[in-house]
Amino acid sequence: MTQSFSLDLRVRVAAFVEAGHSCRAAARHFGVSDSCAIKLMQRQRQSGSLAPARQGRPPGRGKLVPYETFLVRIVEAEPAITMPELAARLLDEHGIVAAPAMLSRFLCRCGFSYKKIPDGGGMRTRRRAG
């Protein structure tokens, strides 16, 4: 995903257009695409703001959220469970396909961390609040 143009550049493009120039002239002057300048002015007219819109998925959603208690219960009961094993359990018991990396990220957001143990494996433990 690309980054948005800085607010400073957005303000300068808008000021250039408001000074009587066209959006396309502003785009050429500031080295941005024509569509960028046009959409920037549309955004200012519609919302009154030049700030970029939030990108990405809103937090707190996703297909694993309804299964949080199930996943936490399994990991607390078996701290040394691997992510492929956890993915297989989720598929067997709920019919949900989840990549091991997605499960790992989800558990990290739930407060778990991965700790290596001497036998070469690892286990998930809850982080302490502090």
N, C-alpha and C positions, 0 to 999 in steps of 0.2 A: 504494500500500500504506500502510495506516495504521500509526502508531507504537504500541508497546505502552505500557500504563500503567506509571508509574514503580514501582520496587521498593518505595519508601517507601509508596505508596498500597496496593500489594499486601499489604505487611506489616500495615498498619493495618486493612484489610478482614479479613484472616485473624485478627488478634487480636480484632476485634469479634465474629466468628463463634465463635471459641474461648471467648469470655467468656460464651457462652450465647445469643447472638442468632441468628436465622435468617439464611440467605444473602440472602433477599429484604429483610429489615430492614437488613442491612449495605449492600446495594445502594442502598436509599433514603437511608440516612444519608450515604453517601459520594458519591452522585450518579453511580453507574455503573449499567449495565443489570443486570437480574436474572441473565441468562445469564452475564455477566462474573463476578459473584460466585460463582455456582454452579460454573462451569468452573475458576475459580481454586482453589476448595476441592477439586475433583476432582483438579486437577493436584498440589496439595500432598499429598493422600492417596496418589496413585499414584507420584509421583517423590520426594516429600519436599522439593521445592524450589518456591519461589514465583517464581523467575526465569522470564522469558518464554522460550519456545522460539525457536530460530533461525529466521528467516524467509528465504525465497528459496531459490534453487537452490544446491546444494552447489558450491563452486568446483572447477574442473578438469574439468567435464563440459560437454558441448555437442556439437552435431553437427559442428563444425569441428575439434575436437581430433584426430580420426584423419587429417586432411588438413593438419596443421601443417607437416610437412616439404615437402609440395607447394607450399603457399602461400609459405613462406619462400624456397624455391628460386626461385619465379617472381619474387617481389619483389626478391630480390637480383640476379637476372639482368636485370630491367627495373625499376629504381627509380622511373621516371616513369610506371608503369602506373596507370591510374585504377581506382577501385574497381568501376565498372560493367564495365570490361574484365576485371578479375580475376574478377568474379562470372560473366561469360560463359565464361571459361576453365574455371572450376570446374564449371560446368554441362556444358560440352562434354566434358571429359575424365573427370569422375567422376559426372555426373548429379545433383549436389547443388545445390539452389536456395538461394542465400544473398543476403540484402539487402546492398547496398554499405555501409550503416552498420554492419551486423554484422561484415563483413569488416574495416572500419576499426578497430572496437573490439578485435577479435581480434588484429590486427597490433600495436596499441598494447600489449596485454597481452604480446605476444611480444617487446617491446622496440623496436619501430619507432616513429619519429616522422615527422611530415609536415613537409617543408621546402619553402617556396616558392622558386622559381627565377626569374631575371630575365625569362624569356620569357612569364610569366603563368601558367605551370603549376606543378607541384610534383612532389616526389619523396619516397619513403620511404627513410629511412636508419636504421640500427641505432643505438640510444643507446649511448653509452660507459658502461661500468661505472665508478663512481667515487663 
